[in-house]
């Protein structure tokens, strides 16, 4: 496993130095799905790959998600930009959220990787109150009548308020949304220092290579630039059915920038908008060993 982590660290560094490149290829891994966001500036991301969400506001967020290229656009440099904006006349916020049309189920005996190369707008921390970018996975069961958090959720990377910290979090179980093995509604997570707002590779690794196929020995790991900063095992969760929602079931990929909400709190008069607080994504990719 140390060899795999070291390899990911090297390749993540190379990809961060050449941010316009499409998803890298890792020896020993098959690229299952990716988007390198090629296209002309101002275009919409490939709607054959992404659903553009407009009818959703949760967690007491204040933004409205739109399809406008003022909130969501290809940069023309092989990236996609999710850009929160504040209407100067009304004070209302708009932003963007996209969800992959494809779902991905980690295979038994395999390592499955969900990875993205991401940077943030350069506004100082004092100008990012209420800003909440995220790269995450949600169980497809939510589309078929299973409520949150029973559907399962794996947050690959979230930051709030421009703080120099990023978080990786698991949400699961707890039929009433309180307590359970994932400590709902807060989730079960880990944190890593975020030294700057520049390009970093964020990866979630679902490891089902445990000899004998014992679910308790399976592990989900969170990595930044190839370095593990958090992990959760089946044994940690302690319930096979709940673990299955996290590591054995189809999930889809989400990119969004929320504004406000229960965690970051509301934006204030110093909160910037536009490209200064955007999330920019070079590629998103899913791999299997």
BAZAFI-198493 format. One record per residue: residue number from 1; x negated, y, z of N, C-alpha, C in turn. Coordinates in nm, 2 decimals, m for minus. Layout:
! BAZAFI-198493
NUM;X;Y;Z;X;Y;Z;X;Y;Z
...
END
This chain:
! BAZAFI-198493
1;m0.08;m0.12;0.00;0.00;0.00;0.00;m0.09;0.12;0.00
2;m0.20;0.12;0.07;m0.29;0.24;0.07;m0.34;0.27;m0.07
3;m0.36;0.16;m0.16;m0.40;0.18;m0.29;m0.29;0.26;m0.37
4;m0.17;0.22;m0.35;m0.05;0.28;m0.42;m0.04;0.43;m0.38
5;m0.06;0.46;m0.25;m0.04;0.59;m0.20;m0.16;0.68;m0.26
6;m0.28;0.62;m0.26;m0.40;0.70;m0.31;m0.38;0.73;m0.46
7;m0.33;0.63;m0.53;m0.30;0.65;m0.68;m0.20;0.76;m0.70
8;m0.09;0.76;m0.62;0.01;0.86;m0.64;m0.05;1.00;m0.60
9;m0.13;1.00;m0.50;m0.19;1.13;m0.46;m0.28;1.19;m0.57
10;m0.36;1.11;m0.64;m0.44;1.15;m0.75;m0.35;1.20;m0.86
11;m0.26;1.12;m0.90;m0.18;1.16;m1.02;m0.09;1.28;m0.99
12;m0.04;1.29;m0.86;0.04;1.40;m0.83;m0.05;1.53;m0.84
13;m0.17;1.52;m0.80;m0.26;1.64;m0.80;m0.28;1.68;m0.95
14;m0.31;1.58;m1.04;m0.32;1.61;m1.18;m0.20;1.67;m1.24
15;m0.08;1.62;m1.20;0.04;1.68;m1.26;0.06;1.82;m1.20
16;0.02;1.85;m1.08;0.04;1.98;m1.03;m0.05;2.08;m1.09
17;m0.16;2.04;m1.15;m0.25;2.13;m1.22;m0.21;2.16;m1.36
18;m0.11;2.08;m1.41;m0.06;2.10;m1.55;0.09;2.09;m1.55
19;0.15;2.19;m1.49;0.29;2.19;m1.45;0.38;2.18;m1.57
20;0.33;2.22;m1.69;0.42;2.21;m1.81;0.43;2.07;m1.87
21;0.35;1.98;m1.82;0.35;1.85;m1.88;0.48;1.77;m1.84
22;0.53;1.68;m1.92;0.64;1.59;m1.88;0.60;1.50;m1.77
23;0.70;1.42;m1.72;0.67;1.33;m1.61;0.55;1.24;m1.63
24;0.46;1.23;m1.54;0.34;1.15;m1.56;0.38;1.00;m1.56
25;0.29;0.92;m1.62;0.30;0.78;m1.62;0.21;0.72;m1.52
26;0.25;0.63;m1.43;0.17;0.57;m1.33;0.14;0.43;m1.37
27;0.02;0.38;m1.37;m0.01;0.24;m1.40;0.06;0.15;m1.30
28;0.12;0.05;m1.35;0.20;m0.05;m1.27;0.34;m0.01;m1.25
29;0.38;0.11;m1.30;0.52;0.15;m1.29;0.58;0.18;m1.42
30;0.71;0.14;m1.43;0.79;0.17;m1.55;0.87;0.30;m1.53
31;0.87;0.39;m1.62;0.95;0.51;m1.61;1.09;0.48;m1.66
32;1.18;0.48;m1.56;1.32;0.44;m1.59;1.40;0.55;m1.65
33;1.38;0.68;m1.60;1.46;0.79;m1.64;1.38;0.92;m1.61
34;1.39;1.02;m1.69;1.32;1.15;m1.66;1.39;1.26;m1.74
35;1.36;1.38;m1.69;1.38;1.50;m1.77;1.27;1.60;m1.75
36;1.21;1.64;m1.86;1.10;1.74;m1.86;1.15;1.87;m1.89
37;1.28;1.89;m1.91;1.34;2.02;m1.93;1.28;2.10;m2.05
38;1.26;2.03;m2.16;1.22;2.10;m2.28;1.34;2.17;m2.34
39;1.31;2.28;m2.41;1.41;2.36;m2.47;1.38;2.51;m2.47
40;1.46;2.58;m2.54;1.44;2.73;m2.55;1.48;2.80;m2.42
41;1.42;2.91;m2.39;1.46;2.99;m2.28;1.60;3.03;m2.28
42;1.67;3.01;m2.17;1.81;3.05;m2.16;1.91;2.93;m2.18
43;1.86;2.82;m2.24;1.95;2.71;m2.27;1.99;2.64;m2.14
44;2.10;2.57;m2.15;2.15;2.48;m2.04;2.07;2.35;m2.04
45;2.04;2.29;m1.92;1.98;2.16;m1.92;2.06;2.06;m1.99
46;2.00;1.95;m2.03;2.07;1.85;m2.11;2.19;1.79;m2.04
47;2.31;1.82;m2.10;2.43;1.77;m2.03;2.46;1.63;m2.06
48;2.38;1.56;m2.14;2.38;1.42;m2.15;2.31;1.35;m2.03
49;2.23;1.43;m1.96;2.16;1.38;m1.84;2.22;1.44;m1.71
50;2.28;1.56;m1.72;2.32;1.63;m1.59;2.46;1.67;m1.60
51;2.53;1.65;m1.49;2.66;1.72;m1.46;2.63;1.86;m1.40
52;2.69;1.96;m1.45;2.67;2.09;m1.39;2.79;2.12;m1.30
53;2.76;2.14;m1.17;2.87;2.14;m1.07;2.92;2.28;m1.05
54;3.05;2.30;m1.05;3.11;2.43;m1.03;3.22;2.44;m0.93
55;3.26;2.32;m0.88;3.39;2.32;m0.80;3.36;2.27;m0.66
56;3.25;2.31;m0.60;3.21;2.25;m0.48;3.14;2.35;m0.39
57;3.19;2.36;m0.26;3.12;2.44;m0.16;3.14;2.37;m0.03
58;3.03;2.32;0.03;3.04;2.24;0.16;2.95;2.31;0.26
59;2.95;2.26;0.38;2.86;2.31;0.49;2.87;2.45;0.52
60;2.99;2.51;0.49;3.01;2.66;0.51;2.92;2.74;0.43
61;2.87;2.69;0.32;2.79;2.78;0.23;2.87;2.89;0.17
62;2.81;2.99;0.12;2.88;3.11;0.07;2.87;3.13;m0.08
63;2.78;3.05;m0.14;2.76;3.07;m0.29;2.87;3.00;m0.37
64;2.89;3.05;m0.49;2.97;2.98;m0.59;2.88;2.92;m0.70
65;2.89;2.79;m0.72;2.81;2.74;m0.83;2.87;2.77;m0.96
66;2.78;2.80;m1.06;2.84;2.84;m1.19;2.76;2.77;m1.30
67;2.81;2.78;m1.43;2.74;2.73;m1.54;2.66;2.84;m1.61
68;2.66;2.96;m1.56;2.60;3.07;m1.63;2.45;3.05;m1.63
69;2.39;3.10;m1.75;2.24;3.09;m1.75;2.17;3.19;m1.67
70;2.25;3.28;m1.61;2.19;3.37;m1.51;2.16;3.29;m1.38
71;2.22;3.18;m1.36;2.20;3.10;m1.24;2.12;2.97;m1.27
72;2.14;2.92;m1.40;2.08;2.79;m1.43;2.04;2.80;m1.58
73;1.90;2.78;m1.60;1.85;2.79;m1.73;1.72;2.72;m1.75
74;1.70;2.67;m1.87;1.56;2.63;m1.91;1.48;2.75;m1.92
75;1.35;2.74;m1.88;1.26;2.86;m1.88;1.20;2.88;m2.02
76;1.20;2.78;m2.11;1.13;2.79;m2.23;0.99;2.74;m2.21
77;0.95;2.71;m2.09;0.81;2.66;m2.06;0.82;2.52;m2.00
78;0.92;2.44;m2.04;0.94;2.31;m1.99;0.96;2.30;m1.84
79;1.05;2.39;m1.79;1.10;2.38;m1.65;1.25;2.42;m1.66
80;1.31;2.39;m1.55;1.45;2.44;m1.52;1.45;2.53;m1.40
81;1.52;2.64;m1.41;1.53;2.74;m1.30;1.67;2.75;m1.24
82;1.68;2.73;m1.11;1.80;2.74;m1.04;1.79;2.87;m0.96
83;1.87;2.97;m0.99;1.85;3.11;m0.95;1.97;3.17;m0.88
84;1.96;3.18;m0.75;2.07;3.25;m0.68;2.08;3.40;m0.71
85;2.20;3.45;m0.72;2.21;3.59;m0.75;2.33;3.65;m0.66
86;2.31;3.78;m0.63;2.41;3.85;m0.55;2.47;3.96;m0.63
87;2.60;3.96;m0.64;2.67;4.07;m0.72;2.66;4.20;m0.64
88;2.59;4.30;m0.69;2.57;4.42;m0.62;2.70;4.50;m0.58
89;2.81;4.47;m0.66;2.93;4.55;m0.63;3.02;4.48;m0.53
90;3.01;4.34;m0.52;3.10;4.27;m0.43;3.03;4.20;m0.32
91;2.90;4.18;m0.33;2.82;4.11;m0.23;2.83;3.96;m0.24
92;2.90;3.91;m0.34;2.92;3.77;m0.35;2.80;3.70;m0.42
93;2.78;3.58;m0.37;2.66;3.50;m0.42;2.70;3.40;m0.52
94;2.62;3.38;m0.62;2.63;3.26;m0.71;2.50;3.19;m0.72
95;2.51;3.06;m0.76;2.39;2.98;m0.77;2.41;2.86;m0.86
96;2.33;2.76;m0.85;2.34;2.64;m0.94;2.32;2.51;m0.86
97;2.39;2.41;m0.91;2.37;2.27;m0.87;2.39;2.18;m0.98
98;2.30;2.08;m1.00;2.31;1.98;m1.11;2.30;1.84;m1.05
99;2.37;1.75;m1.10;2.37;1.61;m1.06;2.35;1.52;m1.17
100;2.26;1.42;m1.16;2.23;1.33;m1.27;2.36;1.25;m1.30
101;2.38;1.23;m1.43;2.49;1.14;m1.47;2.46;0.99;m1.45
102;2.33;0.96;m1.45;2.29;0.82;m1.43;2.28;0.80;m1.28
103;2.30;0.67;m1.24;2.27;0.63;m1.10;2.16;0.53;m1.10
104;2.10;0.51;m0.99;1.98;0.43;m0.98;1.98;0.34;m0.85
105;1.97;0.21;m0.87;1.97;0.11;m0.76;1.84;0.05;m0.74
106;1.77;0.07;m0.63;1.64;0.00;m0.61;1.65;m0.15;m0.62
107;1.56;m0.21;m0.70;1.56;m0.35;m0.72;1.49;m0.43;m0.61
108;1.54;m0.55;m0.58;1.47;m0.64;m0.48;1.33;m0.67;m0.53
109;1.23;m0.67;m0.44;1.10;m0.70;m0.48;1.02;m0.59;m0.55
110;1.08;m0.47;m0.56;1.02;m0.36;m0.63;1.00;m0.24;m0.55
111;0.90;m0.15;m0.59;0.89;m0.02;m0.54;0.97;0.08;m0.64
112;1.06;0.15;m0.59;1.13;0.25;m0.67;1.09;0.39;m0.63
113;1.06;0.48;m0.72;1.01;0.61;m0.69;1.11;0.71;m0.75
114;1.15;0.81;m0.67;1.22;0.93;m0.72;1.13;1.05;m0.70
115;1.10;1.12;m0.80;0.99;1.22;m0.79;1.03;1.34;m0.87
116;0.98;1.46;m0.82;1.00;1.59;m0.89;0.89;1.68;m0.85
117;0.85;1.76;m0.95;0.75;1.87;m0.93;0.82;2.00;m0.92
118;0.80;2.07;m0.81;0.89;2.18;m0.77;0.81;2.30;m0.72
119;0.85;2.42;m0.75;0.80;2.54;m0.68;0.91;2.63;m0.65
120;0.89;2.73;m0.56;0.99;2.82;m0.52;0.95;2.97;m0.56
121;1.05;3.05;m0.56;1.03;3.20;m0.58;0.93;3.25;m0.48
122;0.86;3.36;m0.52;0.76;3.41;m0.44;0.79;3.52;m0.34
123;0.92;3.54;m0.31;0.96;3.64;m0.21;0.91;3.59;m0.07
124;0.87;3.69;0.02;0.82;3.65;0.15;0.93;3.59;0.23
125;0.89;3.52;0.34;0.98;3.45;0.42;1.09;3.55;0.47
126;1.06;3.67;0.50;1.15;3.77;0.55;1.27;3.80;0.45
127;1.25;3.76;0.33;1.35;3.79;0.22;1.42;3.67;0.18
128;1.41;3.56;0.26;1.47;3.43;0.22;1.57;3.38;0.32
129;1.62;3.46;0.41;1.72;3.42;0.51;1.84;3.37;0.43
130;1.89;3.25;0.47;2.01;3.19;0.41;1.98;3.11;0.29
131;1.86;3.11;0.24;1.83;3.04;0.11;1.80;2.89;0.14
132;1.86;2.80;0.07;1.85;2.65;0.10;1.83;2.57;m0.02
133;1.71;2.56;m0.08;1.69;2.47;m0.19;1.67;2.32;m0.15
134;1.71;2.23;m0.24;1.70;2.09;m0.21;1.69;2.00;m0.33
135;1.62;1.89;m0.31;1.61;1.78;m0.41;1.65;1.66;m0.33
136;1.76;1.59;m0.37;1.81;1.48;m0.29;1.89;1.38;m0.37
137;1.93;1.27;m0.30;2.00;1.16;m0.36;2.13;1.14;m0.27
138;2.23;1.11;m0.34;2.36;1.08;m0.27;2.42;0.95;m0.33
139;2.47;0.87;m0.24;2.53;0.74;m0.28;2.65;0.76;m0.38
140;2.65;0.69;m0.49;2.75;0.69;m0.58;2.89;0.65;m0.53
141;2.89;0.58;m0.41;3.01;0.54;m0.35;3.10;0.66;m0.32
142;3.04;0.78;m0.30;3.12;0.90;m0.27;3.22;0.93;m0.39
143;3.18;0.88;m0.51;3.27;0.90;m0.63;3.38;0.80;m0.63
144;3.38;0.70;m0.54;3.47;0.59;m0.54;3.54;0.57;m0.41
145;3.56;0.68;m0.34;3.65;0.68;m0.22;3.58;0.67;m0.09
146;3.44;0.64;m0.09;3.37;0.63;0.04;3.33;0.77;0.08
147;3.37;0.81;0.20;3.33;0.95;0.25;3.19;0.96;0.29
148;3.14;1.08;0.30;3.01;1.11;0.37;3.03;1.10;0.52
149;2.93;1.04;0.59;2.80;0.99;0.54;2.79;0.84;0.52
150;2.91;0.78;0.51;2.92;0.63;0.49;2.86;0.60;0.35
151;2.86;0.70;0.26;2.81;0.67;0.12;2.66;0.66;0.12
152;2.59;0.72;0.22;2.45;0.72;0.22;2.39;0.84;0.15
153;2.29;0.90;0.21;2.22;1.02;0.15;2.08;1.02;0.19
154;1.99;1.05;0.09;1.85;1.06;0.12;1.80;1.19;0.06
155;1.76;1.28;0.15;1.71;1.41;0.11;1.56;1.41;0.09
156;1.52;1.42;m0.03;1.38;1.41;m0.06;1.30;1.53;m0.01
157;1.36;1.65;m0.03;1.30;1.77;0.01;1.40;1.88;0.03
158;1.40;1.94;0.15;1.48;2.06;0.17;1.40;2.17;0.24
159;1.42;2.29;0.22;1.36;2.40;0.30;1.48;2.50;0.33
160;1.46;2.57;0.44;1.56;2.68;0.47;1.49;2.80;0.51
161;1.54;2.92;0.47;1.50;3.05;0.52;1.36;3.08;0.49
162;1.30;3.02;0.38;1.16;3.05;0.35;1.06;3.00;0.45
163;1.10;2.92;0.55;1.01;2.88;0.66;0.90;2.79;0.60
164;0.78;2.79;0.65;0.67;2.71;0.60;0.68;2.56;0.63
165;0.80;2.51;0.62;0.82;2.37;0.66;0.92;2.31;0.56
166;0.90;2.18;0.52;0.99;2.11;0.44;1.04;1.98;0.51
167;1.15;1.94;0.48;1.22;1.83;0.55;1.26;1.71;0.46
168;1.24;1.59;0.51;1.30;1.47;0.45;1.39;1.41;0.54
169;1.51;1.37;0.50;1.62;1.34;0.59;1.70;1.22;0.54
170;1.75;1.14;0.63;1.84;1.03;0.60;1.98;1.06;0.67
171;2.08;1.04;0.59;2.22;1.05;0.64;2.29;0.92;0.62
172;2.36;0.86;0.72;2.42;0.73;0.70;2.52;0.70;0.81
173;2.59;0.59;0.79;2.68;0.53;0.89;2.78;0.63;0.95
174;2.81;0.61;1.08;2.89;0.70;1.15;3.02;0.74;1.08
175;3.12;0.64;1.09;3.25;0.67;1.02;3.31;0.80;1.05
176;3.30;0.85;1.17;3.36;0.98;1.21;3.26;1.09;1.18
177;3.14;1.06;1.12;3.05;1.17;1.10;2.97;1.22;1.22
178;2.97;1.14;1.33;2.90;1.19;1.45;2.82;1.07;1.50
179;2.70;1.09;1.54;2.61;0.99;1.60;2.57;0.88;1.50
180;2.57;0.76;1.55;2.52;0.65;1.46;2.37;0.65;1.45
181;2.32;0.55;1.37;2.17;0.53;1.36;2.10;0.65;1.29
182;2.18;0.74;1.22;2.12;0.85;1.16;2.15;0.98;1.23
183;2.20;0.97;1.35;2.22;1.09;1.44;2.30;1.20;1.37
184;2.41;1.16;1.31;2.49;1.26;1.24;2.56;1.36;1.33
185;2.58;1.48;1.28;2.57;1.52;1.14;2.43;1.58;1.11
186;2.33;1.57;1.20;2.20;1.63;1.18;2.11;1.54;1.09
187;2.13;1.41;1.09;2.05;1.32;1.02;1.93;1.28;1.09
188;1.86;1.19;1.03;1.73;1.13;1.09;1.62;1.17;0.99
189;1.53;1.26;1.04;1.43;1.31;0.95;1.30;1.34;1.00
190;1.21;1.38;0.91;1.07;1.42;0.94;1.04;1.55;0.87
191;0.94;1.62;0.91;0.90;1.75;0.86;0.75;1.75;0.82
192;0.72;1.84;0.72;0.58;1.86;0.68;0.56;2.00;0.66
193;0.44;2.05;0.69;0.40;2.19;0.67;0.40;2.22;0.52
194;0.45;2.34;0.49;0.46;2.38;0.35;0.37;2.51;0.34
195;0.24;2.49;0.29;0.15;2.59;0.30;0.17;2.71;0.20
196;0.24;2.68;0.10;0.27;2.78;0.00;0.40;2.75;m0.08
197;0.44;2.84;m0.17;0.56;2.81;m0.25;0.53;2.76;m0.39
198;0.41;2.72;m0.41;0.36;2.68;m0.54;0.40;2.53;m0.57
199;0.35;2.48;m0.69;0.39;2.35;m0.73;0.34;2.24;m0.64
200;0.44;2.15;m0.60;0.41;2.03;m0.52;0.50;1.92;m0.57
201;0.44;1.80;m0.57;0.52;1.68;m0.61;0.58;1.62;m0.49
202;0.71;1.61;m0.49;0.79;1.55;m0.38;0.85;1.41;m0.43
203;0.82;1.31;m0.35;0.86;1.17;m0.39;0.92;1.10;m0.28
204;1.03;1.02;m0.31;1.09;0.93;m0.22;1.06;0.79;m0.28
205;1.00;0.70;m0.19;0.97;0.57;m0.23;1.05;0.47;m0.15
206;1.13;0.39;m0.23;1.21;0.28;m0.17;1.13;0.15;m0.19
207;1.08;0.09;m0.08;1.00;m0.02;m0.09;1.07;m0.15;m0.05
208;1.11;m0.23;m0.15;1.18;m0.35;m0.13;1.08;m0.47;m0.15
209;0.95;m0.45;m0.14;0.86;m0.56;m0.16;0.83;m0.65;m0.04
210;0.90;m0.63;0.06;0.88;m0.71;0.19;0.88;m0.86;0.16
211;0.78;m0.93;0.19;0.78;m1.08;0.17;0.90;m1.15;0.23
212;0.97;m1.23;0.16;1.08;m1.30;0.21;1.21;m1.23;0.19
213;1.20;m1.10;0.15;1.32;m1.02;0.12;1.40;m0.98;0.24
214;1.34;m0.98;0.36;1.40;m0.94;0.48;1.43;m0.79;0.48
215;1.56;m0.75;0.49;1.59;m0.61;0.48;1.53;m0.53;0.59
216;1.51;m0.59;0.71;1.45;m0.52;0.82;1.31;m0.47;0.79
217;1.24;m0.54;0.70;1.10;m0.50;0.67;1.09;m0.40;0.55
218;1.21;m0.37;0.49;1.21;m0.27;0.38;1.19;m0.13;0.44
219;1.13;m0.04;0.36;1.10;0.09;0.41;1.13;0.20;0.30
220;1.18;0.31;0.34;1.19;0.43;0.26;1.09;0.53;0.31
221;1.01;0.58;0.22;0.90;0.67;0.26;0.92;0.81;0.18
222;0.88;0.91;0.25;0.88;1.05;0.19;0.73;1.09;0.18
223;0.70;1.14;0.06;0.57;1.19;0.03;0.57;1.33;m0.04
224;0.46;1.40;m0.01;0.44;1.53;m0.08;0.30;1.52;m0.13
225;0.28;1.54;m0.26;0.15;1.53;m0.33;0.08;1.40;m0.29
226;0.16;1.29;m0.29;0.11;1.16;m0.26;0.08;1.12;m0.12
227;0.11;1.21;m0.03;0.08;1.18;0.11;0.21;1.16;0.19
228;0.22;1.04;0.26;0.34;1.01;0.34;0.35;1.10;0.46
229;0.47;1.16;0.47;0.50;1.24;0.59;0.61;1.20;0.68
230;0.69;1.09;0.63;0.80;1.04;0.71;0.84;0.91;0.65
231;0.89;0.82;0.73;0.94;0.69;0.68;1.05;0.64;0.77
232;1.13;0.55;0.72;1.24;0.49;0.79;1.25;0.35;0.74
233;1.26;0.25;0.83;1.27;0.11;0.79;1.41;0.05;0.82
234;1.44;m0.06;0.76;1.56;m0.13;0.79;1.57;m0.16;0.94
235;1.46;m0.20;1.00;1.46;m0.23;1.14;1.50;m0.10;1.22
236;1.45;0.02;1.18;1.49;0.14;1.24;1.64;0.17;1.24
237;1.70;0.14;1.13;1.84;0.16;1.11;1.92;0.05;1.19
238;1.87;m0.07;1.18;1.93;m0.18;1.27;2.06;m0.23;1.23
239;2.11;m0.20;1.11;2.24;m0.25;1.06;2.23;m0.27;0.91
240;2.25;m0.40;0.87;2.22;m0.44;0.73;2.32;m0.37;0.64
241;2.44;m0.35;0.68;2.54;m0.28;0.59;2.50;m0.14;0.57
242;2.47;m0.07;0.67;2.43;0.07;0.66;2.30;0.08;0.58
243;2.20;0.00;0.61;2.08;0.00;0.53;2.10;m0.02;0.38
244;2.20;m0.11;0.35;2.23;m0.13;0.21;2.28;0.00;0.14
245;2.35;0.08;0.21;2.39;0.21;0.15;2.28;0.30;0.11
246;2.16;0.28;0.18;2.04;0.37;0.16;1.95;0.31;0.06
247;1.93;0.17;0.06;1.82;0.11;m0.01;1.86;0.01;m0.12
248;1.99;m0.03;m0.12;2.04;m0.14;m0.21;2.15;m0.09;m0.30
249;2.19;0.03;m0.29;2.31;0.08;m0.36;2.28;0.19;m0.46
250;2.36;0.21;m0.56;2.34;0.32;m0.66;2.35;0.46;m0.60
251;2.25;0.54;m0.64;2.25;0.68;m0.60;2.22;0.77;m0.72
252;2.27;0.89;m0.71;2.24;0.99;m0.82;2.16;1.10;m0.76
253;2.09;1.17;m0.85;1.99;1.28;m0.81;2.06;1.41;m0.82
254;2.03;1.50;m0.72;2.09;1.63;m0.71;1.97;1.73;m0.69
255;1.99;1.84;m0.77;1.90;1.96;m0.75;2.00;2.08;m0.72
256;1.98;2.15;m0.62;2.06;2.27;m0.60;1.99;2.37;m0.51
257;2.04;2.50;m0.52;2.00;2.60;m0.42;2.13;2.66;m0.36
258;2.15;2.62;m0.24;2.26;2.68;m0.16;2.23;2.81;m0.10
259;2.33;2.89;m0.07;2.31;3.01;0.00;2.40;3.01;0.12
260;2.34;3.03;0.24;2.42;3.03;0.36;2.44;2.88;0.41
261;2.54;2.86;0.50;2.57;2.73;0.55;2.53;2.71;0.69
262;2.57;2.59;0.74;2.55;2.56;0.88;2.41;2.56;0.93
263;2.32;2.51;0.84;2.18;2.50;0.88;2.11;2.63;0.87
264;2.10;2.70;0.75;2.02;2.82;0.75;2.08;2.94;0.81
265;2.22;2.94;0.82;2.29;3.06;0.85;2.31;3.15;0.73
266;2.38;3.26;0.75;2.42;3.35;0.64;2.30;3.43;0.59
267;2.30;3.46;0.46;2.20;3.56;0.42;2.22;3.70;0.49
268;2.12;3.78;0.48;2.14;3.91;0.55;2.10;4.02;0.45
269;2.10;4.14;0.49;2.07;4.26;0.40;1.93;4.25;0.34
270;1.84;4.18;0.40;1.70;4.17;0.35;1.68;4.05;0.25
271;1.78;3.97;0.24;1.77;3.85;0.15;1.76;3.89;0.00
272;1.65;3.85;m0.06;1.64;3.88;m0.20;1.73;3.80;m0.29
273;1.73;3.83;m0.42;1.80;3.74;m0.51;1.72;3.72;m0.64
274;1.77;3.66;m0.74;1.71;3.64;m0.86;1.59;3.54;m0.85
275;1.49;3.57;m0.94;1.37;3.47;m0.95;1.29;3.47;m0.82
276;1.30;3.57;m0.74;1.22;3.57;m0.62;1.26;3.46;m0.52
277;1.38;3.41;m0.53;1.42;3.30;m0.44;1.47;3.18;m0.51
278;1.43;3.17;m0.64;1.48;3.05;m0.72;1.40;2.92;m0.67
279;1.46;2.81;m0.72;1.38;2.68;m0.72;1.36;2.65;m0.87
280;1.23;2.62;m0.90;1.19;2.59;m1.04;1.14;2.44;m1.04
281;1.19;2.36;m1.13;1.16;2.22;m1.14;1.09;2.19;m1.27
282;0.98;2.13;m1.27;0.90;2.09;m1.39;0.95;1.96;m1.45
283;0.97;1.86;m1.37;1.03;1.74;m1.41;1.10;1.67;m1.29
284;1.19;1.58;m1.33;1.24;1.48;m1.23;1.23;1.35;m1.30
285;1.19;1.24;m1.22;1.16;1.11;m1.28;1.20;1.00;m1.18
286;1.24;0.89;m1.24;1.26;0.77;m1.15;1.18;0.66;m1.21
287;1.11;0.58;m1.13;1.01;0.48;m1.17;1.05;0.35;m1.09
288;1.00;0.24;m1.15;1.01;0.11;m1.08;0.88;0.03;m1.10
289;0.83;m0.03;m1.00;0.71;m0.11;m1.02;0.74;m0.24;m1.10
END
